[in-house]
């Protein structure tokens, strides 16, 4: 594995792990409604990113040149992903939202051969299946079934949450493919700046309606949320995933829920179940297979996986 590949994997993994802090921030910011929380997270992330660009002399990098419409498209898709993901959390649960969001690798596997001309490998399919099995272990499927039943029979918002979750997975997968498609025209910092800028504009209608004292009281955490989640984690994530095949990148991004479970257990003190641990092992094993240069001998022998 080349040095540049190692760097890309490190950036993507680190960014995904930092994204896993989302549940911790949401827990600390429970007094802030979803709309304003997303808006201020993006706004403070954009401002911190702009300061970074100015201090490092990278202003010339963010000047739009080719494929400008794809920058707008990426901003719309990213905003759709965030909003639908948070909507799914609101009407279902964090674990269900994670499951829905990380159906993205399936969409990437379908879209990447069509858009990016990437080949679907058997090794990649095995890694994807293992990772999705891991997600099913993490999610309490009995609660999902109960929620769906109540939604169908009682007209609750659970079905709305599931629909939002499906949309979040589709848009997240589309986001990964779009980033890969325009990676040669813009740096990771430029991509992040513009899709966050577009997102802030789109989210302005959701920023109001919250008592002023609630925003002021939570301002330090909102700023920190924006710096860590929208700026730092996203810079590393976008930089890494723009250099890695879309299918591999989408599987490695599944490290986010694994790290999220770890942070929820250690910081928020959420109980850790054995099924959750098993699910994390499946995801980690799937990620390991995805990044290996050569297929494990046992898989090569029985499944004849082609790299």
DRENZAMI-497544 format. One record per residue (C-alpha): residue number from 1; x, y, z. Coordinates in Angstrom, 2 decimals, always signed. Example, Ala and Ser with C-alpha at 12.3 -4.5 7.8 and 13.67 -1.06 7.14 Angstrom:
<rs>
<n=1&u=+12.30&v=-4.50&w=+7.80>
<n=2&u=+13.67&v=-1.06&w=+7.14>
</rs>
This chain:
<rs>
<n=1&u=+0.00&v=+0.00&w=+0.00>
<n=2&u=+1.45&v=+3.38&w=-1.02>
<n=3&u=+2.07&v=+6.23&w=+1.41>
<n=4&u=-0.68&v=+8.32&w=-0.18>
<n=5&u=-3.17&v=+5.44&w=+0.19>
<n=6&u=-2.27&v=+5.04&w=+3.86>
<n=7&u=-2.79&v=+8.77&w=+4.37>
<n=8&u=-6.19&v=+8.65&w=+2.66>
<n=9&u=-7.32&v=+5.69&w=+4.78>
<n=10&u=-6.08&v=+7.41&w=+7.95>
<n=11&u=-7.97&v=+10.60&w=+7.10>
<n=12&u=-11.20&v=+8.78&w=+6.29>
<n=13&u=-11.05&v=+6.60&w=+9.41>
<n=14&u=-10.19&v=+9.56&w=+11.67>
<n=15&u=-12.97&v=+11.66&w=+10.16>
<n=16&u=-15.49&v=+8.82&w=+10.61>
<n=17&u=-14.44&v=+8.34&w=+14.23>
<n=18&u=-14.88&v=+12.06&w=+14.95>
<n=19&u=-18.30&v=+11.95&w=+13.27>
<n=20&u=-19.14&v=+9.30&w=+15.87>
<n=21&u=-19.22&v=+12.07&w=+18.49>
<n=22&u=-22.55&v=+13.22&w=+16.99>
<n=23&u=-24.62&v=+11.36&w=+19.59>
<n=24&u=-22.64&v=+12.97&w=+22.42>
<n=25&u=-23.21&v=+16.48&w=+21.05>
<n=26&u=-26.92&v=+15.81&w=+20.45>
<n=27&u=-27.26&v=+14.58&w=+24.05>
<n=28&u=-25.62&v=+17.74&w=+25.41>
<n=29&u=-27.73&v=+19.94&w=+23.12>
<n=30&u=-31.08&v=+18.26&w=+23.81>
<n=31&u=-32.59&v=+21.64&w=+24.79>
<n=32&u=-31.99&v=+22.98&w=+21.27>
<n=33&u=-34.62&v=+22.01&w=+18.63>
<n=34&u=-33.40&v=+19.98&w=+15.66>
<n=35&u=-33.67&v=+22.72&w=+13.00>
<n=36&u=-31.67&v=+25.39&w=+14.84>
<n=37&u=-29.16&v=+22.79&w=+16.03>
<n=38&u=-28.38&v=+21.74&w=+12.45>
<n=39&u=-28.25&v=+25.35&w=+11.25>
<n=40&u=-25.81&v=+26.56&w=+13.93>
<n=41&u=-23.70&v=+23.42&w=+13.59>
<n=42&u=-23.26&v=+24.15&w=+9.89>
<n=43&u=-22.85&v=+27.91&w=+10.39>
<n=44&u=-20.08&v=+27.66&w=+12.98>
<n=45&u=-18.43&v=+24.91&w=+10.99>
<n=46&u=-18.44&v=+27.14&w=+7.91>
<n=47&u=-16.98&v=+30.10&w=+9.84>
<n=48&u=-14.20&v=+28.00&w=+11.38>
<n=49&u=-13.45&v=+26.52&w=+7.96>
<n=50&u=-13.27&v=+30.03&w=+6.43>
<n=51&u=-10.82&v=+31.14&w=+9.14>
<n=52&u=-8.69&v=+28.06&w=+8.38>
<n=53&u=-8.74&v=+28.84&w=+4.64>
<n=54&u=-7.69&v=+32.47&w=+5.19>
<n=55&u=-4.91&v=+31.61&w=+7.67>
<n=56&u=-3.46&v=+28.91&w=+5.39>
<n=57&u=-3.65&v=+31.04&w=+2.25>
<n=58&u=-6.03&v=+28.70&w=+0.43>
<n=59&u=-8.58&v=+31.28&w=-0.73>
<n=60&u=-7.64&v=+30.69&w=-4.36>
<n=61&u=-8.60&v=+27.01&w=-3.98>
<n=62&u=-12.25&v=+27.73&w=-3.27>
<n=63&u=-12.87&v=+29.86&w=-6.38>
<n=64&u=-15.50&v=+27.98&w=-8.44>
<n=65&u=-14.18&v=+26.88&w=-11.80>
<n=66&u=-15.42&v=+23.75&w=-13.56>
<n=67&u=-18.55&v=+21.73&w=-12.76>
<n=68&u=-20.07&v=+24.57&w=-10.71>
<n=69&u=-23.51&v=+23.03&w=-10.84>
<n=70&u=-22.17&v=+19.94&w=-9.08>
<n=71&u=-21.05&v=+22.12&w=-6.15>
<n=72&u=-24.68&v=+23.28&w=-5.80>
<n=73&u=-25.89&v=+19.71&w=-6.20>
<n=74&u=-23.46&v=+18.51&w=-3.53>
<n=75&u=-24.65&v=+21.22&w=-1.14>
<n=76&u=-28.28&v=+20.22&w=-1.70>
<n=77&u=-27.51&v=+16.51&w=-1.27>
<n=78&u=-25.48&v=+17.06&w=+1.90>
<n=79&u=-28.23&v=+19.20&w=+3.44>
<n=80&u=-30.80&v=+16.58&w=+2.48>
<n=81&u=-28.67&v=+13.90&w=+4.16>
<n=82&u=-28.30&v=+15.86&w=+7.40>
<n=83&u=-31.95&v=+16.94&w=+7.62>
<n=84&u=-33.42&v=+13.53&w=+6.78>
<n=85&u=-30.98&v=+11.83&w=+9.19>
<n=86&u=-31.97&v=+14.09&w=+12.09>
<n=87&u=-35.65&v=+13.68&w=+11.17>
<n=88&u=-35.23&v=+9.91&w=+11.35>
<n=89&u=-33.62&v=+10.23&w=+14.80>
<n=90&u=-36.53&v=+12.42&w=+15.96>
<n=91&u=-39.30&v=+10.04&w=+14.90>
<n=92&u=-37.61&v=+6.67&w=+15.45>
<n=93&u=-34.36&v=+6.26&w=+17.41>
<n=94&u=-30.64&v=+6.88&w=+17.03>
<n=95&u=-29.91&v=+3.22&w=+16.24>
<n=96&u=-32.61&v=+3.02&w=+13.56>
<n=97&u=-31.34&v=+6.26&w=+12.01>
<n=98&u=-27.81&v=+4.83&w=+11.90>
<n=99&u=-29.11&v=+1.69&w=+10.15>
<n=100&u=-31.00&v=+3.73&w=+7.57>
<n=101&u=-28.13&v=+6.17&w=+6.95>
<n=102&u=-25.62&v=+3.38&w=+6.42>
<n=103&u=-27.60&v=+1.62&w=+3.77>
<n=104&u=-25.54&v=+4.11&w=+1.71>
<n=105&u=-22.91&v=+1.50&w=+0.68>
<n=106&u=-25.63&v=-0.43&w=-1.16>
<n=107&u=-26.51&v=+2.64&w=-3.22>
<n=108&u=-22.83&v=+3.39&w=-3.80>
<n=109&u=-22.31&v=-0.16&w=-5.06>
<n=110&u=-25.14&v=+0.41&w=-7.56>
<n=111&u=-24.19&v=+3.96&w=-8.60>
<n=112&u=-20.38&v=+3.80&w=-8.73>
<n=113&u=-20.18&v=+1.45&w=-11.77>
<n=114&u=-22.63&v=+3.71&w=-13.65>
<n=115&u=-21.15&v=+7.11&w=-12.70>
<n=116&u=-17.52&v=+6.39&w=-11.80>
<n=117&u=-16.95&v=+3.25&w=-13.90>
<n=118&u=-15.72&v=+1.38&w=-10.81>
<n=119&u=-15.88&v=-2.42&w=-10.92>
<n=120&u=-17.88&v=-4.36&w=-8.35>
<n=121&u=-15.55&v=-6.93&w=-6.78>
<n=122&u=-16.48&v=-10.04&w=-4.86>
<n=123&u=-14.26&v=-8.90&w=-2.02>
<n=124&u=-16.19&v=-5.63&w=-1.86>
<n=125&u=-19.53&v=-7.46&w=-1.83>
<n=126&u=-18.37&v=-9.72&w=+1.03>
<n=127&u=-17.17&v=-6.67&w=+2.99>
<n=128&u=-20.51&v=-4.94&w=+2.38>
<n=129&u=-22.55&v=-7.98&w=+3.48>
<n=130&u=-20.50&v=-8.38&w=+6.67>
<n=131&u=-20.91&v=-4.70&w=+7.50>
<n=132&u=-24.68&v=-4.73&w=+6.91>
<n=133&u=-25.01&v=-7.86&w=+9.08>
<n=134&u=-23.16&v=-5.91&w=+11.76>
<n=135&u=-25.67&v=-3.07&w=+11.50>
<n=136&u=-28.57&v=-5.51&w=+11.94>
<n=137&u=-26.97&v=-6.76&w=+15.16>
<n=138&u=-26.60&v=-3.19&w=+16.44>
<n=139&u=-30.22&v=-2.23&w=+15.77>
<n=140&u=-33.02&v=-3.65&w=+17.93>
<n=141&u=-35.12&v=-5.14&w=+15.13>
<n=142&u=-37.94&v=-5.99&w=+17.55>
<n=143&u=-38.37&v=-2.28&w=+18.30>
<n=144&u=-38.26&v=-1.53&w=+14.59>
<n=145&u=-41.04&v=-4.06&w=+13.93>
<n=146&u=-43.10&v=-2.64&w=+16.81>
<n=147&u=-42.61&v=+0.90&w=+15.57>
<n=148&u=-43.63&v=-0.04&w=+12.04>
<n=149&u=-46.74&v=-1.78&w=+13.36>
<n=150&u=-47.73&v=+1.28&w=+15.37>
<n=151&u=-47.03&v=+3.48&w=+12.38>
<n=152&u=-49.24&v=+1.45&w=+10.07>
<n=153&u=-52.07&v=+0.95&w=+12.56>
<n=154&u=-51.91&v=+4.14&w=+14.57>
<n=155&u=-50.68&v=+6.72&w=+12.11>
<n=156&u=-47.68&v=+7.67&w=+14.25>
<n=157&u=-44.66&v=+9.53&w=+12.94>
<n=158&u=-42.61&v=+6.33&w=+12.87>
<n=159&u=-43.31&v=+5.74&w=+9.18>
<n=160&u=-42.25&v=+9.32&w=+8.45>
<n=161&u=-39.02&v=+8.61&w=+10.32>
<n=162&u=-38.40&v=+5.44&w=+8.31>
<n=163&u=-39.07&v=+7.27&w=+5.04>
<n=164&u=-36.64&v=+10.01&w=+6.12>
<n=165&u=-34.09&v=+7.34&w=+7.02>
<n=166&u=-34.35&v=+5.69&w=+3.59>
<n=167&u=-33.86&v=+9.11&w=+2.00>
<n=168&u=-30.80&v=+9.77&w=+4.21>
<n=169&u=-29.17&v=+6.54&w=+3.02>
<n=170&u=-29.86&v=+7.29&w=-0.64>
<n=171&u=-28.65&v=+10.90&w=-0.39>
<n=172&u=-25.55&v=+9.91&w=+1.61>
<n=173&u=-24.64&v=+7.36&w=-1.04>
<n=174&u=-25.20&v=+9.97&w=-3.76>
<n=175&u=-23.02&v=+12.41&w=-1.82>
<n=176&u=-20.09&v=+9.96&w=-1.76>
<n=177&u=-20.38&v=+9.31&w=-5.51>
<n=178&u=-20.65&v=+13.05&w=-6.28>
<n=179&u=-17.54&v=+13.86&w=-4.23>
<n=180&u=-15.62&v=+11.20&w=-6.14>
<n=181&u=-16.94&v=+12.51&w=-9.45>
<n=182&u=-15.66&v=+16.10&w=-8.99>
<n=183&u=-12.58&v=+15.35&w=-6.84>
<n=184&u=-10.17&v=+16.21&w=-9.67>
<n=185&u=-11.61&v=+19.71&w=-10.09>
<n=186&u=-11.70&v=+20.85&w=-6.45>
<n=187&u=-9.69&v=+20.25&w=-3.30>
<n=188&u=-11.36&v=+18.63&w=-0.30>
<n=189&u=-11.37&v=+22.01&w=+1.48>
<n=190&u=-13.11&v=+23.68&w=-1.48>
<n=191&u=-15.72&v=+20.91&w=-1.70>
<n=192&u=-16.43&v=+21.13&w=+2.01>
<n=193&u=-16.61&v=+24.94&w=+1.99>
<n=194&u=-19.10&v=+25.15&w=-0.86>
<n=195&u=-21.43&v=+22.34&w=+0.16>
<n=196&u=-21.51&v=+23.72&w=+3.72>
<n=197&u=-22.12&v=+27.25&w=+2.41>
<n=198&u=-25.02&v=+26.06&w=+0.28>
<n=199&u=-26.34&v=+24.11&w=+3.27>
<n=200&u=-26.30&v=+27.15&w=+5.56>
<n=201&u=-28.33&v=+29.12&w=+2.99>
<n=202&u=-30.87&v=+26.30&w=+2.64>
<n=203&u=-31.17&v=+25.91&w=+6.43>
<n=204&u=-31.86&v=+29.59&w=+7.24>
<n=205&u=-35.66&v=+29.00&w=+7.37>
<n=206&u=-35.07&v=+26.43&w=+10.15>
<n=207&u=-32.90&v=+28.70&w=+12.30>
<n=208&u=-35.65&v=+30.65&w=+14.06>
<n=209&u=-38.44&v=+29.92&w=+16.51>
<n=210&u=-36.19&v=+29.11&w=+19.48>
<n=211&u=-36.05&v=+31.28&w=+22.64>
<n=212&u=-32.94&v=+33.45&w=+22.56>
<n=213&u=-31.75&v=+32.32&w=+25.97>
<n=214&u=-31.70&v=+28.67&w=+24.81>
<n=215&u=-29.32&v=+29.50&w=+21.95>
<n=216&u=-27.13&v=+31.75&w=+24.15>
<n=217&u=-26.91&v=+29.15&w=+26.93>
<n=218&u=-25.85&v=+26.48&w=+24.43>
<n=219&u=-23.68&v=+28.70&w=+22.22>
<n=220&u=-20.26&v=+27.33&w=+23.40>
<n=221&u=-21.32&v=+23.74&w=+22.69>
<n=222&u=-22.88&v=+24.70&w=+19.34>
<n=223&u=-19.60&v=+26.36&w=+18.33>
<n=224&u=-17.61&v=+23.32&w=+19.44>
<n=225&u=-20.07&v=+21.05&w=+17.61>
<n=226&u=-19.56&v=+23.02&w=+14.40>
<n=227&u=-15.76&v=+23.02&w=+14.68>
<n=228&u=-15.44&v=+19.29&w=+15.40>
<n=229&u=-18.29&v=+17.81&w=+13.34>
<n=230&u=-18.77&v=+20.19&w=+10.41>
<n=231&u=-15.17&v=+21.40&w=+9.97>
<n=232&u=-12.47&v=+19.10&w=+11.35>
<n=233&u=-14.19&v=+15.72&w=+10.90>
<n=234&u=-15.58&v=+16.67&w=+7.50>
<n=235&u=-12.23&v=+17.98&w=+6.16>
<n=236&u=-10.57&v=+14.67&w=+7.04>
<n=237&u=-13.53&v=+12.64&w=+5.77>
<n=238&u=-13.85&v=+14.43&w=+2.42>
<n=239&u=-10.08&v=+14.40&w=+1.87>
<n=240&u=-9.92&v=+10.67&w=+2.54>
<n=241&u=-12.99&v=+9.56&w=+0.62>
<n=242&u=-12.05&v=+11.63&w=-2.44>
<n=243&u=-8.88&v=+9.52&w=-2.80>
<n=244&u=-10.42&v=+6.08&w=-2.19>
<n=245&u=-12.72&v=+4.03&w=-4.39>
<n=246&u=-16.32&v=+4.95&w=-3.57>
<n=247&u=-17.28&v=+1.38&w=-2.63>
<n=248&u=-14.37&v=+1.00&w=-0.20>
<n=249&u=-14.92&v=+4.47&w=+1.22>
<n=250&u=-18.60&v=+3.88&w=+1.92>
<n=251&u=-17.77&v=+0.69&w=+3.84>
<n=252&u=-15.01&v=+2.38&w=+5.87>
<n=253&u=-17.46&v=+5.14&w=+6.76>
<n=254&u=-19.33&v=+2.48&w=+8.75>
<n=255&u=-16.70&v=+3.02&w=+11.42>
<n=256&u=-18.78&v=+6.06&w=+12.42>
<n=257&u=-21.55&v=+4.05&w=+14.16>
<n=258&u=-18.91&v=+1.83&w=+15.80>
<n=259&u=-17.12&v=+4.86&w=+17.24>
<n=260&u=-20.49&v=+6.41&w=+18.08>
<n=261&u=-21.38&v=+3.38&w=+20.19>
<n=262&u=-18.00&v=+3.61&w=+21.94>
<n=263&u=-18.44&v=+7.33&w=+22.71>
<n=264&u=-22.05&v=+6.84&w=+23.86>
<n=265&u=-20.91&v=+4.08&w=+26.22>
<n=266&u=-17.87&v=+5.90&w=+27.64>
<n=267&u=-19.20&v=+9.50&w=+27.75>
<n=268&u=-23.01&v=+9.34&w=+27.82>
<n=269&u=-22.98&v=+5.99&w=+29.69>
<n=270&u=-25.42&v=+4.28&w=+27.36>
<n=271&u=-25.64&v=+0.54&w=+28.22>
<n=272&u=-23.61&v=-1.72&w=+25.93>
<n=273&u=-25.36&v=-4.92&w=+24.82>
<n=274&u=-23.67&v=-8.11&w=+23.59>
<n=275&u=-25.50&v=-7.85&w=+20.24>
<n=276&u=-24.01&v=-4.39&w=+19.80>
<n=277&u=-20.50&v=-5.73&w=+20.41>
<n=278&u=-21.07&v=-8.54&w=+17.89>
<n=279&u=-22.35&v=-6.03&w=+15.35>
<n=280&u=-19.26&v=-3.85&w=+15.82>
<n=281&u=-17.02&v=-6.88&w=+15.24>
<n=282&u=-18.80&v=-7.66&w=+11.95>
<n=283&u=-18.44&v=-4.04&w=+10.78>
<n=284&u=-14.77&v=-3.87&w=+11.73>
<n=285&u=-14.11&v=-7.17&w=+9.94>
<n=286&u=-15.93&v=-5.90&w=+6.85>
<n=287&u=-13.85&v=-2.71&w=+6.91>
<n=288&u=-10.66&v=-4.77&w=+7.28>
<n=289&u=-11.53&v=-6.87&w=+4.23>
<n=290&u=-12.42&v=-3.74&w=+2.22>
<n=291&u=-9.00&v=-2.12&w=+2.66>
<n=292&u=-6.83&v=-5.23&w=+2.32>
<n=293&u=-4.70&v=-5.30&w=-0.80>
<n=294&u=-5.06&v=-9.07&w=-1.01>
<n=295&u=-8.06&v=-11.18&w=-0.10>
<n=296&u=-7.80&v=-13.38&w=+3.01>
<n=297&u=-6.71&v=-16.89&w=+2.03>
<n=298&u=-9.82&v=-18.48&w=+3.54>
<n=299&u=-12.08&v=-16.29&w=+1.35>
<n=300&u=-9.87&v=-16.74&w=-1.67>
<n=301&u=-10.07&v=-20.52&w=-1.24>
<n=302&u=-13.82&v=-20.85&w=-0.74>
<n=303&u=-15.25&v=-17.80&w=-2.53>
<n=304&u=-12.49&v=-17.01&w=-5.08>
<n=305&u=-12.78&v=-13.32&w=-4.40>
<n=306&u=-11.22&v=-11.12&w=-7.02>
<n=307&u=-9.51&v=-7.91&w=-5.88>
</rs>
